[in-house]
Amino acid sequence: QVQLVESGGGLVQAGGSLRLSCAVSGRTFSSNGVGWFRQAPGKEREFLATISWSGRNATYEESLEGRFSIARDNVKNAVDLQMYGLQPEDTAVYYCATTQMGGGRWTGEYWGQGTQVTVSS
């Protein structure tokens, strides 16, 4: 009953900005909200940010250094991730997912298909 579809990925120059969108239909009672994750080549999945279903609470991975912003778009029924100051190391497949907290970590429950973000140097 939950479906998430990412969009907005593409090629961007270093230092540039990009906004990703996660269209969400349905929800689960077991999740806190919707978040964004990424997986770079040869690396493990990394948590980026999550926002509660209410839209009142957002949590960010500290290593992002304030470069990413998550927000709920009620018009589009979506959760967007605004990224700026992108660097080549940000290149990855970006996924959105319903999020759960467990063991002190944010993890995904239901996942979208992912969208590729490539940052050129």
C-alpha positions as CSV (number, residue, x, y, z in Angstrom):
1,Q,0.0,0.0,0.0
2,V,3.1,2.3,0.0
3,Q,4.7,3.4,-3.2
4,L,7.6,5.8,-3.6
5,V,9.0,7.1,-6.8
6,E,12.2,9.2,-7.0
7,S,12.8,11.8,-9.7
8,G,15.1,14.7,-10.4
9,G,18.4,13.0,-10.6
10,G,20.9,13.8,-13.4
11,L,24.3,15.3,-14.1
12,V,25.4,18.5,-12.3
13,Q,28.7,20.3,-12.2
14,A,30.7,20.5,-9.0
15,G,29.4,23.3,-6.8
16,G,26.0,23.1,-8.3
17,S,22.6,22.3,-6.9
18,L,19.9,19.8,-7.5
19,R,16.5,19.0,-6.1
20,L,15.2,15.5,-5.9
21,S,11.6,14.6,-5.4
22,C,10.0,11.5,-3.9
23,A,6.4,11.0,-4.7
24,V,4.7,9.1,-2.0
25,S,1.4,7.3,-2.0
26,G,0.1,5.6,1.1
27,R,1.9,5.3,4.4
28,T,2.7,2.8,7.1
29,F,2.0,3.0,10.8
30,S,5.4,1.5,11.5
31,S,7.4,4.3,10.0
32,N,8.3,7.7,11.3
33,G,8.2,9.4,8.0
34,V,10.1,9.6,4.7
35,G,13.8,9.9,4.2
36,W,16.5,10.0,1.7
37,F,19.5,7.7,1.4
38,R,22.3,7.2,-1.1
39,Q,24.6,4.5,-2.2
40,A,27.8,5.4,-4.0
41,P,29.8,2.8,-6.0
42,G,31.6,0.4,-3.7
43,K,30.1,2.0,-0.6
44,E,27.4,1.1,1.8
45,R,24.0,2.7,1.9
46,E,24.2,6.1,3.7
47,F,21.4,7.9,5.5
48,L,21.0,11.5,4.5
49,A,17.8,13.0,6.0
50,T,14.3,12.1,7.1
51,I,11.2,14.1,7.8
52,S,8.3,13.0,9.9
53,W,4.8,12.4,8.5
54,S,3.7,15.5,10.2
55,G,6.4,17.5,8.5
56,R,7.3,19.1,11.8
57,N,10.6,17.2,12.5
58,A,13.5,16.8,10.2
59,T,16.8,15.0,11.0
60,Y,20.0,15.3,9.0
61,E,23.2,13.3,8.7
62,E,25.8,15.5,10.3
63,S,28.4,14.9,7.6
64,L,26.2,16.8,5.1
65,E,27.4,20.0,6.7
66,G,24.1,21.8,6.1
67,R,24.3,21.2,2.3
68,F,21.0,19.2,2.1
69,S,17.5,20.3,3.0
70,I,14.5,18.0,3.2
71,A,10.9,19.3,3.0
72,R,7.5,18.0,2.5
73,D,5.6,19.2,-0.6
74,N,1.9,18.9,0.2
75,V,0.9,20.0,-3.3
76,K,2.7,17.1,-5.0
77,N,2.4,14.7,-2.1
78,A,6.1,14.4,-2.2
79,V,9.2,14.7,0.0
80,D,12.0,16.8,-1.7
81,L,15.7,16.8,-1.0
82,Q,17.3,20.1,-2.0
83,M,21.1,19.7,-2.5
84,Y,23.6,22.4,-3.0
85,G,27.4,22.6,-3.0
86,L,27.5,19.2,-4.7
87,Q,30.8,17.5,-5.1
88,P,32.0,14.5,-7.1
89,E,31.9,12.4,-3.9
90,D,28.1,13.0,-3.8
91,T,27.8,10.9,-6.9
92,A,25.5,8.0,-6.0
93,V,22.1,6.5,-6.5
94,Y,19.7,8.3,-4.3
95,Y,16.8,6.5,-2.8
96,C,13.8,7.6,-0.8
97,A,12.1,5.3,1.7
98,T,9.7,5.3,4.6
99,T,12.0,5.5,7.6
100,Q,12.3,3.7,10.9
101,M,14.5,4.3,13.9
102,G,16.3,1.2,15.3
103,G,19.5,0.7,17.1
104,G,20.2,4.4,17.0
105,R,20.1,4.4,13.3
106,W,17.6,5.5,10.6
107,T,16.8,2.7,8.3
108,G,14.5,2.3,5.3
109,E,11.3,0.3,5.3
110,Y,9.7,0.6,1.9
111,W,12.0,1.9,-0.9
112,G,11.7,3.7,-4.2
113,Q,13.6,2.6,-7.3
114,G,16.4,5.2,-6.9
115,T,17.6,8.1,-9.1
116,Q,21.1,8.6,-10.3
117,V,23.0,11.7,-9.3
118,T,26.3,12.4,-11.0
119,V,28.5,15.3,-10.1
120,S,31.3,16.2,-12.5
121,S,34.5,17.7,-11.4
